[in-house]
Structure formats: C-alpha cells, structure tokens
Amino acid sequence: MAAAIDEDRKAALSRGDIASSNLAEILAIDFRMLMETLAPGAGLAAFEKEGISRRMALCGGALLDHCGAEVLSAWIDHRSDTVRGLALFGLARLHEEAPVADVLAMVRPFAADGHFGVREWAWLAVRPRLVRDLDQSIAALTPWTGDPDVNIRRFAVEALRPRGVWCKHISALREDPAKGLPLLEPMRRESEKYAQDSVANWLNDAAKDQPDWVRALCRRWLTDTNDCPPTRRITTRALRSLK
C-alpha cells in the first residue's frame, strides 16, 4: 500500500507551490483548489470525475479559454510540474490544427522538461495531432533521434508507440510497424536506458500484432551491431512478451 501523503504537502501540491515527486502525489492533487489558485474567482470546472489524462486536457483547455495563450506560455517555468502540464495541454489544444512543425516547436521544451511527469504529459498532449499526419510526424521527429538530449530522443519514439499507455492505439503502426523504422533504426545503439526502454517498449507493442516482424528486426539489429550491449538490452526487452 502506498504511503499516505502528508496533508500539508497535499495542500502545497494543490496550490501549485511545489513539484510532485511521484505519480501518487499527482493523483492526490485537489484540482478544484489548483484551478481556483490559477484563476481566482473564475469558477473554472475541475473535471474531477474524469481520469487524470482527460482531466489535465480539459482543465488545460479551460485555462486557455480564460487566461489566454500568453499566460499559459509564461507558465513553462512554473515551479509546479502539474501547472506546466496544464499549460502544455492548453497550448496543445491551441495547436490542434497547426502544422506538425509548429506543434513540435511548441512541445519541445516540455519534452525536455526536468520533471518526469511533464515529459509524459508532453507526448500525451500532442500525440493525437501527430497521429493525424503520421508520415509527416515520423519524418519531422526523425532528426530528434540524434539530439544530444536523451529526453528529446526518448520523446521521438515514445510519442508514436503503436499502443502506448493511457492513449488510443495507432492502427497504422499496429498493422505496419515498418513505418516507424526511421525513428527506430537510429536508436538501435542508444546508450541511455531511459531512451532504450522506449525503443524496447515500442517494439514490444509491435510484437503483440506483428511478432515475426519484431523477431526478424531484432535478429538483424544484433547481427548488424555485433551484439553490442545497448542493442542486446533493447532487443531482449523488446521480445519479453514473446515465447
């Protein structure tokens, strides 16, 4: 059983005074209090009956309508990871019809954020827009796989996992995972475990629909890289659901 969160700390989290340290703290936030703190007297709905991802999106949209994009953009440096996440979801709604390049330019600072939660909200917030122009998004994200920042490299793969977590599946990639090779191939020797895990999870997703394709790809990678340790770790994790 998870340890109880101190009431004073929960209140500070709910006012946006401090950053969360884990998922349990994020889930414990009183969104009604947080919305009132961010927009006093506005009476903005907290959408408390929604799941956390949907709640973040709806609250972010409400804040965009009430506060405007300029205020949300200023929250990119807010001390609260949840407030930064709300700003992101609001800006993502603003960019729903924007070109892929503009969407990626907007989300990049959030994808590189120092807090794990904001990095997760980053790909969740823009994934629907990226999926609508999947081929263009893959092409635009491919240069990110060579970025010096591991968080950016990880985002490039995590954002378009065929199944993913807390998100709608991408049928085109479930049917033809080879479409994702421009993102996967440059990262077969990825040195950081954080990004390795995203590559492995992408392939593990694909293995649930196209197991033979994943097996063949992993065999080729091991041969091409002379069984280098990063590739071995990626492929082992990629195949973990297959017998």
Secondary structure in CASP SS format (residue, H / E / C, confidence):
PFRMAT SS
TARGET T0000
AUTHOR 0000-0000-0000
METHOD secondary structure of the structure
MODEL  1
M C 1.00
A C 1.00
A C 1.00
A C 1.00
I C 1.00
D C 1.00
E H 1.00
D H 1.00
R H 1.00
K H 1.00
A H 1.00
A H 1.00
L H 1.00
S H 1.00
R H 1.00
G C 1.00
D C 1.00
I C 1.00
A C 1.00
S C 1.00
S C 1.00
N C 1.00
L H 1.00
A H 1.00
E H 1.00
I H 1.00
L H 1.00
A H 1.00
I C 1.00
D C 1.00
F H 1.00
R H 1.00
M H 1.00
L H 1.00
M H 1.00
E H 1.00
T H 1.00
L H 1.00
A C 1.00
P C 1.00
G C 1.00
A C 1.00
G C 1.00
L C 1.00
A C 1.00
A C 1.00
F C 1.00
E C 1.00
K C 1.00
E C 1.00
G C 1.00
I H 1.00
S H 1.00
R H 1.00
R H 1.00
M H 1.00
A H 1.00
L H 1.00
C H 1.00
G H 1.00
G H 1.00
A H 1.00
L H 1.00
L H 1.00
D H 1.00
H H 1.00
C H 1.00
G C 1.00
A H 1.00
E H 1.00
V H 1.00
L H 1.00
S H 1.00
A H 1.00
W H 1.00
I H 1.00
D H 1.00
H C 1.00
R C 1.00
S C 1.00
D H 1.00
T H 1.00
V H 1.00
R H 1.00
G H 1.00
L H 1.00
A H 1.00
L H 1.00
F H 1.00
G H 1.00
L H 1.00
A H 1.00
R H 1.00
L H 1.00
H C 1.00
E C 1.00
E C 1.00
A C 1.00
P C 1.00
V H 1.00
A H 1.00
D H 1.00
V H 1.00
L H 1.00
A H 1.00
M H 1.00
V H 1.00
R H 1.00
P H 1.00
F H 1.00
A H 1.00
A C 1.00
D C 1.00
G C 1.00
H C 1.00
F H 1.00
G H 1.00
V H 1.00
R H 1.00
E H 1.00
W H 1.00
A H 1.00
W H 1.00
L H 1.00
A H 1.00
V H 1.00
R H 1.00
P H 1.00
R H 1.00
L H 1.00
V H 1.00
R H 1.00
D C 1.00
L H 1.00
D H 1.00
Q H 1.00
S H 1.00
I H 1.00
A H 1.00
A H 1.00
L H 1.00
T H 1.00
P H 1.00
W H 1.00
T H 1.00
G H 1.00
D C 1.00
P C 1.00
D C 1.00
V H 1.00
N H 1.00
I H 1.00
R H 1.00
R H 1.00
F H 1.00
A H 1.00
V H 1.00
E H 1.00
A C 1.00
L C 1.00
R C 1.00
P C 1.00
R C 1.00
G C 1.00
V C 1.00
W C 1.00
C C 1.00
K C 1.00
H C 1.00
I C 1.00
S H 1.00
A H 1.00
L H 1.00
R H 1.00
E H 1.00
D C 1.00
P H 1.00
A H 1.00
K H 1.00
G H 1.00
L H 1.00
P H 1.00
L H 1.00
L H 1.00
E H 1.00
P H 1.00
M H 1.00
R C 1.00
R C 1.00
E C 1.00
S C 1.00
E C 1.00
K H 1.00
Y H 1.00
A H 1.00
Q H 1.00
D H 1.00
S H 1.00
V H 1.00
A H 1.00
N H 1.00
W H 1.00
L H 1.00
N H 1.00
D H 1.00
A H 1.00
A H 1.00
K C 1.00
D C 1.00
Q C 1.00
P H 1.00
D H 1.00
W H 1.00
V H 1.00
R H 1.00
A H 1.00
L H 1.00
C H 1.00
R H 1.00
R H 1.00
W H 1.00
L H 1.00
T H 1.00
D H 1.00
T C 1.00
N C 1.00
D C 1.00
C C 1.00
P H 1.00
P H 1.00
T H 1.00
R H 1.00
R H 1.00
I H 1.00
T H 1.00
T H 1.00
R H 1.00
A H 1.00
L C 1.00
R C 1.00
S C 1.00
L C 1.00
K C 1.00
END
